[in-house]
Amino acid sequence: SAAAEAVAEQRRCKLLNDYRDPTLLADVDAVILCTPPVTHYAMAKHFLSNGVHVLCEKPLTIASAESQELVELSERAGLKLMMA
């Protein structure tokens, strides 16, 4: 959208339309997830699976089994997974 392009230009940053854009992974060490809770699991799993630390707004996920899976994934990968 024009508004997103304007903000990106003003802040001198890239505009990406999808968190799965592979160019993002090359540019970040960590992400902050400030999206609706229903999106947290998929997004956190994507980033953790690709070696990126995750700080997630509460709740971590909407299902406890998904939260447990993310914790185990972060531990196996040696990555930080935190809630804010």
N, C-alpha and C positions, 0 to 999 in steps of 0.2 A: 504494500500500500504506500501511498505517497507520504503518509504520516510517519511510517516506519523508516522510509528512506530519508526523510528530513531529520529524524532523530539520529540515525546512524551517521549522517553527514555532519551534523552538529557536534556529535560526540567523537567523531573520527574513529568509528569502529565498523566492523563488518556487519552486514545484515544477512542473516541466515533464516530461511523459512522452515527449517526442520532440524531438530536437535540431533538427528541421525546423519546430518551432512558430514562426510568424512573429513572435510577441511577443518572442522571444529576440533576434532581430536588432536590434530597437529599443533593447535594453538593454546590448549588449556592443560593445566595440571589438576584443576579442581573446578567443580561447578556448584552453584547454589540453586536448588530447586524451589521455586516460589510459584508453583502451578497448582491447579486443583488436585486434591488428594488422590483422586481416581487415576491420575497420570503418574504418580510418584514411583510406583513399582517398575513400570516399563522403562521410565527414564533412568532411574537409579541403576537398574540392572544393566542397561546399555552402557552407561558410563563406567560402572565398576568392571564390567566385562572387558572394557577397553583401557583399563589402567588409569582411570581418572577418579580422584577423591571426590566424595559427595557430601555436601551439607544440605539437608532437607528440612523444609518447614514441617511442622507437626500437622497431622500424624504422618509417620513414616510411610505406612500403607493403610489400606482399608481392610486388609486381611492379615491376621497374625502369622499365618503360614508364609505369606509373602515377605513379611518383615524378617522372619527367621531366615529365610533363604538369602535375603540381602545381607544380613549380618554374617552368615557363613561364607558367602561369596567375598565379602570385603576382607574377612579374616584370612581366607585362603590366598587372596591376592596381595595381602599386606597393605591394604588401602584403608584410609580413614572413611568411616561412614558415621555421620553425626546428625543429630536433629537440633533445630533451633526453635 
